[in-house]
């Protein structure tokens, strides 16, 4: 599922080289933490969250076919002060 997510996200952003996807297991579910260039976050979220919700739906449907549970979270790292 990570390859699918990488393909979709890198196709939508201006800085595909900055995309980092980290799988994290939480309570029997794989959560993919998505780190992006700050200027690309809006492109992935989309208007009123339409794009990220579509990505989550596709990921959920694809993982259900394989008997898995997956989700996506966008992680915005705060710079150290």
PyMOL commands that set and color helices and strands:
alter all, ss='L'
color gray80, all
select helices_A, chain A and resi 2-12+16-18+38-45+47-65
alter helices_A, ss='H'
color red, helices_A
select strands_A, chain A and resi 20-26+29-35+70-74
alter strands_A, ss='S'
color yellow, strands_A
deselect
rebuild
show_as cartoon
